[in-house]
Each structure stands twice: as C-alpha cells, then as structure tokens.
C-alpha cells in the first residue's frame, strides 16, 4: 500500500510544483482529462471530507468513553461544542487556521514518534514476541491468507487519507518554492510513520485480542461487544494499559482525542475550500439556471477572503450525523458506518483521478514533444530549468500507472467483505455507494450538458489532446496565470477591466483582451475535441479576466 500512496504522492507532487493553482485537483482533471469528470471528482472530495469532519467528532467522543464520560456529555462536548469551535477557527482566516494546524501538526508528529518509541520500549522490556508468530488469517472472515490480504488492502489504504491535501493548499502558499519539500515528502513521510506505529502495535497486542477494533467497524455484524478493561479499542491504549502504565494510557487517550479534533479541523478546511472552488467556477461562468444561481452564493467571501458560506454549509451538512449515535438500534449504527467508509472510498476515487490526470499530462507532453523541445524546453524533465522534481521522478509515468492500477485494486477489494460471507445492504453500500452515486452523477452531467451524439460515444468523453504545440503551451500558460493573477476578493474577481470583455452563451465563451481574441466551445466540435482555447499573443500581458472550461 505504501507503493500506491507514494505513487499518488509523486504524481500530485510534480503537478503541484509545476502548477500551484487553486482547487488544484479539480483543475488538473478538468484540463487534462474531462471537465465533467472534474466536477464529479470535486463532489466526491467535498463529500469525503465533510463526512470525515463529522466522523472525527464521533471518534473523539468514543475515545472520551475511556474516562467514563456519559453519552450526554459526549454529545454536548464533542457533537456540539468542538465542531462549533473548529468552525470558528476556520472562519478566523487562513492565518489562524495555519498557525493552529502548524502547532498541532508538530505535536502530532512528536506524538507518533514518541508513541512508537514507547511501544518498542514496552516490547523490549516485557519480551513480547507476538510479531514472531507470523501472519495468519482470521477464520471468522476469510478462509485463506490470500483472501485476508485482499480483505485488509482497502483498510490499510484508508489510513493514508490526506496525502493529497497538498493539492488544495498549494495556491495559498506565499512562495511556490516552499512547496518543493512538502510536495516531495508528504507521502513518503506518511508511509514511514505509518510503519513505525504499526510495527510497535504488532509487537505488543496479540492479533486474537477480542477487544481490538472490529474490522470495518463491524459492518454487517450486530454482535460486536464493547471493549473491556480498558474500555478502549485503541491498540496504543490497550498496549500501554496491559504493560501497567495506566496513567500513561490516560494521557495518550487525551493525545488521541486532540489528534481527532485536529483531523476534524483539517477536514472542514478541505471540504470548504473544495466547495468554494466548485461554486467559484459557477460564479465565473455567469447566470445559467435557478439551481446554479443559488449555488453561487457559496462562492462569496468576506473582507478577509474567507469563504464563509462554504465553511458554514460544510459544517452544517453532516452536523446531524454524530447525534444518530444517541439513537439505539443496529440500522442506525450501520448507516453511520456506511457514511464513514464511503467517504474513504470517495478519496480513493480522487487519487485515481489524480493519477489519470498526470498520465494524460505526460501523454500530451509526448504528443507535442518536438515543438516543446524547440519552444518551451522548461516543460521537459531533462531541461535545467525544470522546477518540479520529486524523489522518484525518474520512475514516471510508470508510477502513475501503478497508482491508478492500485486505486482500482483498492476499489475492487472493497467487495471482500462478502466474498465468503453473506452479502447485505451495509456491506455493498459501504463498498460501492460512493462509486455508484458518482458514476450516476457523471452520466447525468454528460447527458444534460453535452450533445446526444457525444453522449452515445464514450470514447470521445475525454478531452482531445491537440498535437498543436501552441494549444498545449496556451493551456499551460493559463494554468500558470491562475496562480499569478492578483488575489482579489472572489466576488470581485470576475469583473473585467475596461480593456477586457467577456461574452457568454450557453455553449460558447469568447474572451477579448489587449492581447487578442479567443473562444472556447463548451460542447464538443464535429472533430470531437473541446474546441481551441483562446489564443494569447504574449505571456507577459495580464491574463483575461475570466477563462472557464465549462
């Protein structure tokens, strides 16, 4: 799984360094793959982190049960006060959010490293040798080791959620040069600390411990008992408690609660910025219909450039979810787990989209390689001015294919919960509800936004990669201009200057500026392309006030 995570990180790391644009994942998929797929990717990404924001409150409340905190106080503190506090932090602006998360991130790194060392110390002192027993399959779930590996594959993958967040925060970096180190190292560093903790846990807690967390939170099983002595299913807490360090176990429980709240804070930031990016495009496109005009409200910002409506909407969307925990009944608990797991599945689909975008970017480079070598060699990795290096860049685009194939495997192995046991609604919905819904949305967008002749020919759905080098360079320059455009308030950003005008129609966009006039067809032309982008006679002039693919 580390190989897949690093492959995804390598793809996004190179693109982010080259094009640190706003709402980067959406933009990369839109420019290199398909504008309609970009919309679906953004919807899935927003859903994932908006639901994770709520699920982290549930996780923190569950951890607080270690101290005997009643359900009532869990609801007051973690279902109500904590989400409100985190929302206020996000409303305060990116400076305060960044400051708090920088401090919190450093504390979490120290926590992970410290916990790992402590677990190794316990194992050495007590002589635990659980890990020497090797790998075994649990007969309650699967009948052989191969099926067990397939079963665990998605579970491990979901632990790497967040390696793609660098794509969302890139635009708000003051100096793009500061992106180089995090873009290159986030995925690799995540794999290292993941392995450190996992090995430490395996050394101290036997795999047959009945109080360990239920696989997939017990989805599809109604006989999951609450953990006892200590009343926590956290492996770190149980290992520390078994070793006799009860006070340390209580302290670490508090640290885990802090980590959950920090993760919730980040989730709200990601969800709100993703939602803002989607609706900002609608706002730039002008009036379309009643529904999109209402959605454009979410693209507004206040005087500090904070997307207040997007933050509040993301906060409210799943605010109700933790309160369902107070309702007794297995169907309610199963529904909560479906939301939780499907959010993780949605992020894996986003990873696949990133890898696909990178593959298409490299294909376009190869198509125009001769012209690029003569006119813009800085886009070639072999050139001295190429400024988007990663640790494993020599392995591209093979790594991108590995990442894409790996994401497909993760989605395929999500079905292992019913390979050898009875399938039910909970298992199927957890694995594929997000996939099915996103596919339906994608088909509906194609059906209602494109000509029927285009819809019935799926091989034309992806953007045509033009062999004209000028078209490629225009598109790349537009991506760079997305970064360099002056940062106005978003509700003012669509206003053209006196020398620039923008004309919209349902299917066509024309941009007139001092450097020339260009047009872009929203619907495919007879040649099954998305039409030529606006020409740009000079890369040094100010970019047009608006350019929108849809």
C-alpha positions in Angstrom: 0.0 0.0 0.0 2.9 2.3 0.6 3.9 1.9 -3.0 0.5 3.1 -4.1 0.5 6.1 -1.7 3.9 7.1 -2.8 2.9 6.8 -6.5 -0.1 9.1 -6.0 2.1 11.5 -4.0 4.7 11.6 -6.7 2.1 12.4 -9.4 0.4 15.2 -7.4 3.8 16.5 -6.0 5.1 17.1 -9.5 1.9 18.8 -10.8 1.6 21.0 -7.7 5.1 22.3 -8.1 4.6 23.0 -11.8 1.1 24.4 -11.5 0.2 25.6 -7.9 -3.3 26.6 -8.8 -6.4 27.0 -6.7 -8.6 23.9 -6.3 -5.7 22.0 -7.9 -7.1 18.5 -8.2 -10.3 19.8 -9.9 -8.2 21.9 -12.3 -5.8 19.1 -13.3 -8.6 16.7 -14.0 -10.5 19.4 -15.9 -7.6 20.5 -18.1 -6.0 17.1 -18.8 -8.9 14.6 -18.7 -12.5 15.9 -18.7 -14.4 18.9 -17.3 -17.3 16.7 -16.3 -15.1 14.2 -14.5 -13.6 17.2 -12.7 -17.0 18.1 -11.3 -17.6 14.6 -10.1 -14.2 14.4 -8.5 -14.8 17.7 -6.6 -18.2 16.5 -5.4 -16.7 13.2 -4.2 -13.8 15.1 -2.5 -16.2 17.5 -0.7 -18.4 14.7 0.4 -15.5 12.7 1.8 -14.1 15.5 4.0 -17.4 16.9 5.0 -18.4 13.5 6.3 -14.9 12.9 7.9 -15.4 16.2 9.8 -18.5 14.7 11.5 -16.9 11.2 11.9 -13.9 12.7 13.8 -16.3 14.0 16.4 -17.7 10.5 16.8 -14.1 9.2 17.1 -13.2 11.8 19.8 -16.4 11.0 21.7 -15.7 7.3 21.6 -12.2 7.9 23.0 -13.6 10.0 25.8 -15.6 7.0 26.9 -12.3 5.6 28.3 -12.7 8.1 31.1 -16.3 7.2 31.7 -17.8 10.3 30.1 -21.6 9.8 29.7 -23.4 9.9 26.4 -24.9 13.2 27.3 -21.6 14.9 27.9 -20.1 13.3 24.8 -22.9 14.9 22.8 -22.5 18.3 24.5 -18.7 18.5 24.2 -17.8 16.5 21.0 -21.0 16.7 19.0 -21.7 20.4 19.6 -19.0 22.5 21.3 -16.0 21.0 19.4 -17.5 21.4 15.9 -18.6 24.9 16.7 -15.1 25.8 18.0 -13.4 24.3 14.9 -15.8 26.2 12.6 -14.9 29.5 14.4 -11.2 28.7 13.8 -11.8 28.2 10.1 -13.9 31.4 9.9 -11.0 33.3 11.5 -9.0 33.1 8.3 -6.2 31.0 6.8 -3.5 32.7 9.0 -5.0 31.5 12.3 -6.0 28.1 10.8 -2.5 27.7 9.5 -0.9 28.7 12.8 -3.0 26.3 14.8 -2.5 23.5 12.4 1.2 24.1 12.3 1.5 23.8 16.1 -1.0 20.9 16.1 0.8 19.1 13.3 4.2 19.3 15.1 2.6 18.0 18.2 1.1 15.1 16.3 4.5 14.2 14.7 6.1 14.2 18.2 3.2 12.1 19.4 3.6 9.5 16.7 7.4 9.2 17.1 7.1 9.2 20.9 4.4 6.5 20.9 6.4 4.4 18.5 9.5 4.6 20.7 7.4 3.9 23.8 5.8 0.8 22.2 9.2 -0.5 21.2 10.4 0.1 24.8 7.4 -1.9 26.2 8.0 -4.8 23.8 11.7 -4.9 24.8 11.1 -4.7 28.5 8.3 -7.3 28.6 9.7 -9.6 26.0 6.6 -9.6 23.8 7.0 -11.8 20.7 3.6 -11.6 19.2 5.0 -10.5 15.9 7.2 -13.6 15.6 4.0 -15.8 15.2 3.8 -14.6 11.6 0.8 -13.6 9.6 -2.4 -15.6 10.0 -5.9 -15.2 8.6 -9.0 -14.9 10.8 -11.3 -17.8 10.0 -14.3 -15.7 11.0 -13.8 -13.5 7.9 -11.8 -15.4 5.3 -10.6 -19.0 4.7 -7.0 -18.3 3.4 -4.2 -15.9 3.7 -4.6 -14.5 0.1 -8.2 -13.5 0.8 -7.0 -12.0 4.1 -4.5 -9.8 2.3 -7.2 -8.7 -0.2 -9.6 -8.0 2.8 -7.1 -5.8 4.5 -5.9 -3.9 1.5 -8.6 -1.2 1.5 -8.5 -0.9 5.3 -4.8 0.0 5.1 -5.4 2.3 2.2 -7.9 4.3 4.1 -5.2 5.1 6.7 -3.3 7.2 4.1 -6.2 9.6 3.5 -4.8 13.1 3.4 -1.7 12.7 1.3 -3.5 14.6 -1.4 -4.3 17.7 0.7 -1.1 19.4 -0.6 -3.0 20.0 -3.8 -5.7 22.0 -2.1 -3.3 24.2 0.0 -0.8 24.9 -2.8 -2.5 28.1 -4.0 -2.4 29.7 -0.6 1.4 29.3 -0.3 3.0 32.7 -0.4 6.1 31.5 -2.3 5.6 28.5 -4.6 9.2 27.5 -4.0 8.2 26.5 -0.5 6.0 23.7 -2.0 9.0 21.7 -3.1 9.8 19.9 0.1 6.3 19.0 1.3 5.2 18.1 -2.2 8.1 15.6 -2.5 8.0 14.2 1.0 4.4 14.1 2.4 3.5 10.6 1.1 6.9 9.1 1.9 6.9 10.6 5.4 3.4 9.3 6.0 4.4 5.8 5.0 7.4 5.9 7.4 5.4 6.9 10.4 2.6 4.5 9.5 5.0 1.6 9.5 6.7 2.8 12.8 3.4 2.7 14.7 2.1 -0.4 13.1 5.2 -2.4 14.0 5.0 -1.1 17.5 1.4 -2.1 17.9 2.0 -5.6 16.4 4.8 -6.1 19.0 2.5 -5.5 22.0 -1.0 -6.7 21.2 -1.9 -10.2 20.1 -3.9 -10.3 16.9 -6.6 -12.5 18.6 -7.4 -10.0 21.3 -11.2 -9.8 21.3 -11.1 -6.2 22.3 -9.4 -4.9 19.2 -11.4 -2.7 16.8 -13.9 -4.6 14.7 -12.9 -4.9 11.0 -14.8 -2.1 9.1 -16.2 -1.1 12.5 -18.3 -4.3 12.5 -20.3 -3.5 9.4 -22.7 -6.3 8.7 -22.4 -7.8 12.2 -24.7 -7.0 15.1 -22.9 -8.9 17.8 -19.9 -6.6 18.3 -19.3 -6.2 22.1 -17.9 -3.1 23.7 -14.2 -3.3 24.7 -13.5 -4.1 28.3 -10.6 -3.5 30.7 -9.7 -1.0 29.5 -12.8 0.3 27.8 -11.0 1.3 24.7 -10.4 -0.5 21.4 -7.4 1.7 20.6 -4.3 -0.6 20.1 -2.0 2.0 21.6 -4.1 2.5 24.7 -4.5 -1.3 25.2 -0.8 -1.9 24.8 0.1 0.8 27.3 -2.6 -0.4 29.7 -1.5 -4.1 29.5 2.1 -3.0 30.3 0.9 -1.5 33.5 1.2 2.2 32.6 -2.4 3.2 33.3 -1.6 6.9 33.8 0.3 7.0 30.5 -2.6 5.2 28.8 -4.9 8.0 30.1 -2.5 10.7 28.8 -2.2 9.0 25.4 -6.0 8.8 25.2 -6.1 12.6 25.6 -3.5 12.9 22.8 -5.6 10.8 20.5 -8.6 13.0 21.2 -6.5 16.0 20.3 -5.4 14.3 17.1 -9.1 13.6 16.2 -10.0 17.2 16.7 -7.1 18.4 14.7 -8.1 16.0 11.9 -11.6 17.4 12.0 -10.3 20.9 11.7 -8.3 20.0 8.6 -11.3 18.1 7.2 -13.5 21.2 7.5 -10.9 23.3 5.8 -10.6 20.8 2.9 -14.3 20.4 2.5 -15.0 24.2 2.5 -12.2 25.1 0.0 -13.3 22.3 -2.3 -16.9 23.5 -2.2 -15.7 27.1 -2.7 -13.6 26.1 -5.7 -16.6 24.3 -7.4 -19.0 27.2 -6.8 -16.5 29.8 -7.8 -16.4 28.3 -11.2 -20.2 28.6 -11.4 -19.9 32.2 -10.3 -17.4 33.0 -13.0 -19.5 31.3 -15.7 -22.4 33.7 -15.1 -26.1 33.0 -14.9 -27.1 29.5 -16.0 -30.2 28.3 -14.2 -32.1 28.6 -11.0 -30.1 25.9 -9.2 -26.6 27.1 -10.2 -27.5 30.7 -9.3 -28.3 29.5 -5.8 -25.1 27.5 -5.6 -23.0 30.6 -6.5 -23.9 32.0 -3.1 -21.4 29.6 -1.7 -18.6 31.3 -3.7 -18.8 34.5 -1.7 -16.1 35.6 0.7 -15.8 38.2 3.5 -13.3 41.0 3.7 -10.6 38.6 4.9 -11.1 36.4 1.8 -12.6 33.7 4.0 -15.3 31.6 2.1 -17.8 31.9 5.0 -20.9 30.4 3.2 -18.8 27.4 2.1 -17.5 26.8 5.6 -20.9 27.1 7.2 -22.5 24.8 4.6 -19.8 22.1 5.0 -20.2 22.4 8.8 -24.0 22.0 8.7 -24.2 19.3 6.1 -23.2 16.4 8.4 -23.7 18.1 11.7 -26.6 15.7 12.4 -24.6 12.5 11.9 -22.9 12.2 15.4 -26.3 12.7 17.1 -27.5 9.5 15.5 -25.1 7.7 17.8 -27.5 8.5 20.6 -30.3 6.5 18.9 -30.2 2.8 19.8 -30.6 0.3 17.1 -28.4 -1.6 14.7 -29.7 0.0 11.4 -28.7 3.5 12.7 -25.1 2.3 13.6 -24.8 0.6 10.2 -25.9 3.8 8.4 -23.2 5.8 10.3 -20.5 3.3 9.2 -21.8 3.4 5.6 -21.2 7.2 5.6 -17.8 6.8 7.2 -16.5 4.1 4.9 -18.0 5.5 1.7 -16.2 8.8 2.4 -12.9 6.9 2.4 -13.8 5.2 -0.8 -14.5 8.6 -2.4 -11.0 9.8 -1.6 -9.5 6.7 -3.3 -11.5 7.7 -6.4 -9.9 11.2 -6.2 -6.5 9.5 -6.0 -7.3 7.6 -9.2 -8.3 10.8 -10.9 -5.0 12.5 -10.0 -3.0 9.6 -11.4 -5.2 9.7 -14.6 -4.6 13.5 -14.9 -0.9 13.0 -14.6 -0.9 10.2 -17.2 -2.8 12.4 -19.6 -0.4 15.4 -18.9 2.6 13.2 -19.8 0.8 11.9 -22.9 0.2 15.5 -24.1 3.8 16.3 -23.5 4.9 13.3 -25.6 2.5 14.3 -28.4 4.0 17.8 -28.5 7.5 16.9 -27.6 9.1 18.1 -30.8 7.6 21.5 -30.6 8.1 21.8 -26.8 11.8 21.0 -27.2 12.1 23.9 -29.6 9.7 26.5 -28.0 9.4 25.6 -24.3 12.0 23.1 -23.1 11.4 24.0 -19.5 8.5 21.6 -19.5 10.9 18.7 -20.2 12.3 17.0 -17.1 15.8 16.8 -18.8 15.9 20.6 -19.0 17.9 22.6 -16.5 15.0 24.9 -15.8 12.6 22.2 -15.0 11.3 23.1 -11.5 9.1 20.2 -10.4 11.4 17.5 -9.2 10.4 14.7 -6.9 12.4 11.9 -5.3 11.2 9.3 -7.7 10.6 11.4 -10.8 12.7 9.1 -13.0 10.1 6.4 -12.4 7.3 8.4 -14.1 5.0 7.8 -15.8 5.3 4.1 -14.6 4.5 5.3 -11.1 1.3 7.0 -12.3 0.1 3.7 -13.9 1.0 1.9 -10.7 -1.0 4.4 -8.7 -4.0 4.2 -11.0 -4.0 0.4 -11.0 -3.5 0.3 -7.3 -6.6 2.6 -6.7 -8.6 0.3 -9.0 -7.5 -2.7 -6.9 -8.5 -0.9 -3.7 -12.0 -0.3 -5.0 -12.2 -3.9 -6.3 -11.1 -5.4 -3.0 -13.7 -3.3 -1.1 -16.0 -6.2 -2.0 -14.1 -8.8 0.0 -16.5 -8.3 2.9 -18.9 -10.6 1.1 -16.5 -12.9 -0.7 -17.0 -15.7 1.8 -19.9 -14.4 3.9 -23.4 -13.3 3.1 -23.7 -10.0 1.3 -26.1 -7.5 2.7 -27.0 -3.8 2.2 -24.5 -2.5 4.6 -21.5 -4.3 3.1 -22.4 -3.4 -0.5 -23.3 0.2 0.3 -20.1 0.8 2.3 -18.0 -0.5 -0.6 -19.8 1.0 -3.6 -22.4 3.6 -2.7 -19.9 6.4 -3.4 -18.8 4.8 -6.7 -22.3 4.2 -7.9 -23.5 7.7 -7.0 -20.5 9.4 -8.6 -21.0 7.3 -11.8 -24.7 8.3 -12.0 -23.8 11.9 -11.5 -21.2 11.7 -14.2 -23.6 10.2 -16.7 -26.3 12.8 -15.9 -23.8 15.6 -16.4 -22.8 14.1 -19.7 -26.4 13.6 -20.7 -27.6 17.1 -19.9 -24.5 19.2 -20.8 -23.4 17.6 -24.0 -25.0 16.8 -27.4 -26.5 13.3 -27.5 -24.1 12.4 -30.3 -21.3 13.0 -27.9 -23.1 11.1 -25.1 -23.5 7.9 -27.1 -19.8 7.8 -28.0 -18.0 7.3 -24.6 -14.6 7.1 -26.4 -14.9 10.9 -27.1 -15.7 11.8 -23.5 -12.1 12.7 -22.5 -10.6 15.8 -23.8 -8.8 15.6 -27.1 -5.0 16.2 -26.7 -4.2 18.5 -29.5 -1.0 17.9 -31.4 -0.5 21.7 -31.9 2.2 22.8 -29.5 0.7 26.3 -29.4 -2.5 24.9 -27.9 -0.6 23.0 -25.3 1.5 26.0 -24.3 -1.5 28.2 -24.2 -3.2 25.8 -21.8 -0.1 25.6 -19.6 0.3 29.3 -19.5 -3.3 29.6 -18.4 -2.6 27.3 -15.5 0.3 29.5 -14.5 -1.8 32.6 -14.8 -4.3 31.0 -12.4 -1.5 31.3 -9.8 -0.2 34.7 -10.7 -3.5 36.5 -11.1 -3.9 39.2 -8.4 -5.8 37.9 -5.3 -8.9 39.9 -5.3 -12.0 39.2 -3.3 -13.7 36.3 -5.1 -16.9 38.2 -5.6 -14.9 40.9 -7.5 -12.5 38.6 -9.4 -14.9 38.1 -12.3 -15.1 41.8 -13.1 -13.1 42.5 -16.3 -11.1 45.6 -16.8 -12.1 48.3 -19.3 -9.8 46.8 -21.9 -11.2 43.3 -21.4 -14.7 42.0 -22.1 -16.1 38.5 -21.8 -19.1 37.2 -23.6 -21.1 34.2 -22.6 -23.6 32.0 -24.2 -24.9 28.6 -23.3 -22.3 26.7 -25.4 -19.7 29.3 -26.2 -17.3 31.6 -24.4 -15.4 34.5 -26.1 -12.7 36.5 -24.4 -11.4 39.8 -25.8 -8.3 41.3 -24.3 -5.5 43.6 -25.3 -3.5 40.6 -26.5 -6.1 39.1 -28.8 -9.4 37.4 -29.0 -10.1 33.7 -28.5 -13.0 31.4 -28.0 -13.8 28.1 -26.3 -16.7 25.8 -27.2 -18.3 24.2 -24.1 -19.7 21.4 -26.3 -17.5 19.2 -28.5 -17.0 20.3 -32.0 -17.5 18.0 -35.0 -13.9 16.8 -34.6 -14.8 15.5 -31.1 -12.5 18.0 -29.3 -13.4 20.6 -26.8 -12.6 23.3 -29.3 -9.4 25.5 -29.4 -8.6 27.6 -26.3 -8.2 31.3 -26.5 -5.0 32.4 -28.2 -2.6 34.5 -26.2 -0.1 36.6 -28.1 2.1 37.4 -25.2 2.7 35.5 -22.0 3.7 38.7 -20.3 0.4 40.5 -20.6 -2.2 40.4 -18.0 -4.4 37.3 -18.5 -8.1 37.6 -19.5 -10.3 38.3 -16.5 -12.2 35.0 -17.0 -11.5 31.7 -18.6 -13.7 28.9 -17.8 -13.7 25.4 -19.4 -17.4 24.8 -18.9 
